[in-house]
Amino acid sequence: MMKLFPRQAVINLLVFLCVGVLMMVFIRDGLLAQDGQKYRIGLVGDMSNSYLGFGVTALQSLDDSRYMIELVTMTDEEARAAFEREELYAIVQIPEGMMEAIESGANDKRISYIASKGQKGIGTVVMGQIVDVASTLVTRSQSAVFGLQSIMLEYGMQDVFWEATNGLNLLLIELVVSRSGLYDVEVLGIANGLSIEGYYFCAIILLLLLLSGINNSSLFTHKQTDLPRFMKSRGVGAAGQVAGEYLAYLCLMILCIVVMFIPLWLCMEKGLFTIPEWDGMGAAPLKEFIMVLLPVTAMFTALQFLLYELTAGVVSGILLQFICGIGMGYLSGFFYPAAFFPEIMQRIGNVMPTGAALRYVNGSVAKEELGMAGPGVLLYLAVFLALSVLIRKNRIRRG
């Protein structure tokens, strides 16, 4: 262990620093872009009608949706050209004669919302709902205004005609402006309520631990087939051999984690990096986080040890480590949150050792109940070690 530690620590540290820098850039750029991003929607149609122009102006200046969307008035040709250049998120087409239909009470002209066929997800749904709300506000409110005016003219109430019209318009405007007071927004986050930054911080740390077996291939790829039998003849059985080799490998992994966390500690102490769950706490949470990682590190180390026990050559051992690490990490949500996957994939990912590890670490960072994640990690640790002992016994017996 001490012979290989310097080289392994340097390799793991370099990988950790590269991924860490990319993660910091990604998070910062993503947050900055998210803070300043608006969905630009092209508005096509005749805006000469005073009511329609007033409604669009009110949405852009009074309604809370102005912080999310930007309505840009343009011709149909300009809108389609901008949409093809991906300068617009969608196009809203106001049909000709819509306001006349509203005035007549028909309301048979519908606003069209045009989006790309490939646009799937929450953004398209939200934009469609916003346009639907805006069109409903325009049609319903103006139907109410014209209905009021028709009734007043029919019953000879010309003396209060404009006063009542203005009063109803102001009431409708007040309803639009006060829409944000009708609900509370609560951000639940993902995976035990973690923020996206906290989630990917945990996932990247676990992915590095999971794939570190590739860097440590030199420990296992020069196995001598007669050495286990010789040790067996000296009274050291398969269990003792596996225990000695595994503990040495575990110590190596723990030392590498400590070395990797030194630059992370410095960055958090100087405020260069943090996650919302640890905001304002400096580097103090890292002490507890390292303790949380110990059982996960032990389990991943046992998994890597088992995979190398199953193989004999360098190439096959490295390939098995890579395929199992990437495959299990993907299914368990190391690359994308597992909630994005179909239900069957979520179930498969949850029962994997990587799924138990991610739930355990996420729950510890979010200060949530861990459930069976902690015992699951320990159970996998025991199973991997037991299987390694069985494979070693079989190898000793076969010679």
C-alpha positions in Angstrom: 0.0 0.0 0.0 2.7 2.5 1.0 4.7 1.7 -2.1 1.8 2.4 -4.5 0.2 5.3 -2.5 2.1 8.2 -3.9 1.4 7.4 -7.5 -2.2 6.5 -6.9 -2.8 9.6 -4.9 -1.3 11.8 -7.6 -3.5 10.2 -10.3 -6.7 10.4 -8.2 -5.9 14.0 -7.3 -5.4 15.1 -10.9 -8.7 13.5 -11.9 -10.5 15.0 -9.0 -9.1 18.5 -9.7 -10.1 18.3 -13.4 -13.6 17.2 -12.6 -13.9 19.7 -9.8 -12.9 22.6 -12.0 -15.4 21.5 -14.7 -18.1 21.1 -12.0 -17.5 24.6 -10.6 -17.6 26.2 -14.1 -20.7 24.3 -15.0 -22.6 25.2 -11.8 -21.6 28.9 -12.0 -22.3 29.3 -15.7 -25.6 27.4 -15.3 -26.7 29.6 -12.4 -25.7 32.8 -14.1 -27.5 31.8 -17.3 -30.5 30.7 -15.3 -30.7 34.0 -13.4 -30.7 36.0 -16.6 -32.5 33.7 -19.0 -35.9 34.5 -20.5 -37.9 32.6 -22.9 -38.3 34.7 -26.0 -41.6 34.2 -27.7 -42.5 35.7 -31.1 -45.9 37.4 -31.1 -47.5 37.4 -34.6 -50.7 39.2 -35.5 -52.4 42.5 -35.7 -51.7 44.5 -32.5 -53.5 47.7 -33.7 -56.6 46.9 -31.5 -56.3 49.0 -28.4 -57.6 46.2 -26.1 -55.2 43.6 -27.4 -52.2 46.0 -27.3 -53.1 47.0 -23.8 -53.3 43.3 -22.7 -49.9 42.5 -24.1 -48.4 45.6 -22.5 -50.0 44.7 -19.2 -48.5 41.2 -19.3 -45.0 42.6 -20.1 -45.1 45.4 -17.5 -47.4 44.2 -14.7 -47.7 40.4 -14.6 -45.1 38.2 -12.9 -44.6 36.2 -16.1 -42.5 39.1 -17.4 -39.6 37.7 -15.3 -39.8 34.4 -17.3 -40.9 35.3 -20.8 -40.3 38.1 -23.3 -42.9 38.7 -25.9 -41.5 40.1 -29.2 -43.9 41.5 -31.8 -42.9 40.6 -35.3 -44.3 39.5 -38.7 -44.9 35.9 -39.5 -41.9 35.7 -41.8 -39.6 37.3 -39.2 -40.9 35.0 -36.5 -40.4 31.8 -38.5 -36.9 32.9 -39.6 -35.9 33.7 -36.0 -37.4 30.4 -34.8 -35.3 28.4 -37.3 -32.2 30.3 -36.1 -33.2 29.1 -32.5 -33.6 32.7 -31.4 -37.2 32.1 -30.3 -38.5 29.5 -28.0 -41.9 29.5 -29.6 -44.3 31.5 -31.7 -47.7 32.7 -30.7 -50.0 33.5 -33.6 -53.0 35.7 -33.0 -55.6 35.0 -35.7 -57.1 37.8 -37.8 -60.4 39.0 -36.5 -60.0 37.6 -33.0 -61.0 40.9 -31.3 -64.0 41.3 -33.6 -65.1 37.7 -32.6 -64.7 38.7 -29.0 -66.7 41.8 -29.5 -69.5 39.8 -31.1 -69.4 37.2 -28.3 -68.4 34.3 -30.6 -64.9 33.7 -29.2 -64.3 31.2 -32.0 -60.8 32.4 -32.8 -58.1 30.6 -31.0 -54.5 31.7 -30.4 -51.9 29.2 -31.8 -48.8 28.2 -29.9 -46.1 26.9 -32.2 -43.1 25.0 -30.8 -40.5 22.6 -32.2 -41.5 19.0 -32.5 -38.5 18.0 -30.5 -39.3 20.3 -27.6 -40.3 18.0 -24.8 -40.3 18.6 -21.1 -41.4 21.0 -18.4 -40.4 24.1 -20.3 -42.8 23.5 -23.2 -45.6 22.6 -20.8 -45.1 25.7 -18.7 -44.9 28.0 -21.8 -48.1 26.4 -23.2 -49.9 27.0 -20.0 -48.7 30.6 -19.8 -50.0 31.3 -23.3 -53.3 29.6 -22.5 -53.7 31.7 -19.4 -52.8 34.9 -21.3 -55.3 34.1 -24.0 -58.0 33.2 -21.5 -57.4 36.5 -19.6 -57.8 38.4 -22.9 -60.9 36.7 -24.2 -62.8 36.3 -20.9 -62.0 39.7 -19.6 -63.0 41.5 -22.9 -66.1 39.3 -23.2 -67.0 40.6 -19.7 -66.4 44.2 -20.7 -68.4 44.1 -23.9 -71.1 42.1 -22.2 -71.4 44.8 -19.5 -71.4 47.5 -22.2 -74.2 45.8 -24.1 -76.4 45.4 -21.0 -75.9 49.1 -20.1 -76.7 50.3 -23.5 -79.8 48.1 -23.6 -81.1 49.5 -20.3 -80.2 53.1 -21.0 -77.4 53.5 -18.5 -75.3 55.8 -20.7 -74.6 58.2 -17.8 -72.5 55.6 -16.0 -71.3 53.8 -19.1 -67.6 54.8 -19.1 -67.3 54.8 -15.3 -68.6 51.2 -15.1 -66.4 50.2 -18.1 -63.3 51.7 -16.5 -64.2 50.1 -13.1 -64.5 46.6 -14.6 -61.2 47.0 -16.5 -59.4 48.1 -13.4 -60.9 45.2 -11.5 -59.7 42.7 -14.2 -56.2 44.3 -14.2 -56.1 44.0 -10.4 -56.9 40.3 -10.7 -54.0 39.9 -13.1 -51.6 41.8 -11.0 -52.6 39.9 -7.8 -52.2 36.4 -9.3 -48.9 35.9 -7.6 -50.6 36.3 -4.2 -52.8 33.3 -4.8 -50.1 30.7 -4.4 -46.8 30.0 -2.6 -43.8 28.6 -4.5 -41.9 25.9 -2.7 -38.7 24.4 -4.3 -38.5 20.8 -3.3 -35.2 20.0 -5.1 -34.3 16.4 -6.1 -33.3 13.3 -4.1 -34.2 14.0 -0.5 -34.8 17.7 -1.3 -31.2 18.4 -2.4 -30.4 21.3 -4.7 -29.1 20.5 -8.1 -25.6 21.6 -7.1 -25.7 19.4 -3.9 -27.0 16.5 -5.9 -24.3 16.6 -8.5 -21.6 17.2 -5.9 -22.5 14.0 -4.2 -22.9 12.1 -7.5 -19.5 13.2 -8.8 -17.7 12.3 -5.6 -19.3 8.8 -5.7 -18.5 8.4 -9.4 -14.9 9.1 -8.8 -14.8 6.6 -6.0 -16.6 4.0 -8.1 -14.1 4.4 -11.0 -11.0 4.7 -8.9 -10.6 0.9 -9.3 -9.3 1.6 -12.9 -6.4 3.7 -11.5 -5.6 1.0 -8.9 -5.4 -1.8 -11.5 -1.7 -2.4 -10.8 -2.6 -3.8 -7.4 -4.5 -6.7 -8.8 -3.4 -7.4 -12.3 -0.1 -9.2 -11.4 -1.6 -12.0 -9.4 0.4 -15.1 -8.9 -1.6 -18.3 -9.1 0.7 -20.3 -6.8 0.9 -17.7 -4.0 -2.6 -18.2 -2.6 -1.9 -22.0 -2.3 1.4 -21.3 -0.6 -0.2 -19.0 1.9 -2.9 -21.7 2.4 -0.3 -24.2 3.3 1.1 -21.8 5.8 -2.2 -21.6 7.6 -3.6 -18.4 5.9 -6.9 -19.4 4.3 -9.0 -17.6 1.7 -10.7 -15.5 4.3 -7.4 -14.3 5.8 -5.9 -13.6 2.4 -8.9 -11.6 1.3 -9.1 -9.7 4.6 -5.4 -8.7 4.4 -5.5 -7.6 0.8 -8.8 -5.8 1.2 -7.8 -3.9 4.3 -4.6 -2.7 2.6 -6.6 -1.6 -0.4 -9.2 0.1 1.8 -6.5 2.1 3.6 -5.1 3.2 0.3 -8.5 4.4 -0.8 -9.1 6.3 2.4 -5.7 8.0 2.2 -6.5 9.0 -1.5 -9.8 10.5 -0.3 -8.0 12.6 2.3 -5.6 13.8 -0.3 -8.4 14.7 -2.7 -10.3 16.6 -0.1 -7.4 18.9 0.7 -7.9 21.2 -2.3 -11.7 21.0 -1.8 -11.2 22.1 1.8 -9.1 25.1 0.8 -11.7 26.1 -1.9 -14.5 26.0 0.6 -12.6 27.8 3.3 -11.9 30.7 0.9 -15.4 30.7 -0.4 -14.5 29.6 -4.0 -16.9 26.7 -3.9 -19.9 25.7 -1.9 -23.4 24.1 -2.3 -26.6 25.6 -1.0 -26.9 23.0 1.8 -23.6 24.2 3.2 -23.8 27.9 2.3 -22.2 30.1 4.9 -20.7 27.1 6.8 -17.2 27.2 5.2 -15.4 23.9 5.1 -16.7 22.6 8.4 -19.3 20.2 6.8 -16.5 18.3 5.1 -15.5 16.6 8.4 -18.9 15.0 8.7 -19.0 14.3 5.0 -15.8 12.3 5.0 -17.2 10.2 7.9 -20.3 9.6 5.8 -18.1 8.5 2.9 -16.3 5.8 4.9 -18.9 3.1 4.7 -19.6 3.9 1.0 -15.8 3.8 0.3 -15.6 0.4 2.1 -18.5 -0.9 -0.1 -17.1 0.4 -3.3 -13.6 -1.0 -2.4 -15.2 -4.4 -1.8 -17.0 -4.2 -5.1 -13.8 -3.4 -7.0 -11.9 -6.1 -5.1 -14.6 -8.6 -6.2 -14.5 -7.6 -9.8 -10.7 -8.0 -9.9 -11.1 -11.5 -8.3 -13.4 -12.4 -11.2 -10.8 -11.6 -13.9 -7.2 -12.7 -14.6 -5.8 -10.2 -17.1 -5.1 -6.5 -17.1 -7.4 -5.6 -20.0 -10.4 -7.7 -18.8 -10.1 -6.3 -15.3 -10.0 -2.7 -16.4 -12.9 -3.2 -18.8 -15.0 -4.9 -16.2 -14.4 -2.0 -13.7 -15.3 0.6 -16.4 -18.4 -1.1 -17.7 -19.8 -2.0 -14.3 -19.0 1.5 -12.9 -20.5 3.5 -15.8 -23.5 1.2 -16.1 -24.4 1.1 -12.4 -23.7 4.8 -12.0 -25.9 5.7 -15.0 -28.9 3.6 -13.8 -28.6 4.9 -10.2 -28.6 8.6 -11.2 -24.9 9.6 -11.1 -25.3 11.3 -14.5 -29.0 12.3 -14.5 -31.3 12.3 -11.5 -33.1 8.9 -11.4 -36.4 10.7 -11.3 -36.0 11.4 -15.0 -35.9 7.7 -15.9 -38.9 5.3 -16.4 -40.2 3.7 -13.3 -38.7 0.3 -14.0 -35.2 1.9 -14.4 -35.7 3.7 -11.2 -36.4 0.5 -9.4 -33.4 -1.2 -10.9 -31.1 1.7 -10.0 -32.4 1.8 -6.4 -31.7 -1.8 -5.6 -28.1 -1.5 -7.0 -25.2 -0.9 -4.6 -24.6 2.5 -6.3 -28.3 3.4 -5.7 -28.0 2.6 -2.0 -24.8 4.6 -1.8 -26.3 7.7 -3.5 -29.4 7.6 -1.3 -27.2 7.3 1.8 -24.9 10.2 0.9 -27.8 12.4 -0.3 -29.8 11.8 2.8 -26.8 12.6 5.0 -26.1 15.9 3.2 -29.8 16.9 3.2 -30.3 15.9 6.9 -33.1 13.5 5.9 -34.1 10.1 7.1 -31.8 7.5 5.6 -34.2 4.6 5.8 -32.7 1.4 4.6 -29.9 3.1 2.6 -27.3 2.7 5.4 -28.0 -0.9 6.2 -28.1 -1.6 2.4 -24.6 -0.3 2.0 -23.3 -2.5 4.9 -25.2 -5.5 3.5 -23.6 -5.1 0.0 -20.2 -4.7 1.7 -20.7 -8.1 3.5 -22.0 -9.8 0.3 -19.0 -8.6 -1.8 -16.5 -9.7 0.7 -18.2 -13.1 1.1 -18.2 -13.6 -2.7 -14.5 -12.6 -2.9 -13.7 -15.3 -0.2 -15.7 -17.9 -2.2 -13.9 -17.1 -5.4 -10.5 -17.2 -3.7 -11.3 -20.6 -2.2 -12.3 -21.9 -5.6 -9.0 -20.5 -7.1 -6.9 -22.2 -4.4 -8.7 -25.5 -4.9 -8.2 -25.4 -8.7 -4.6 -24.3 -8.4 
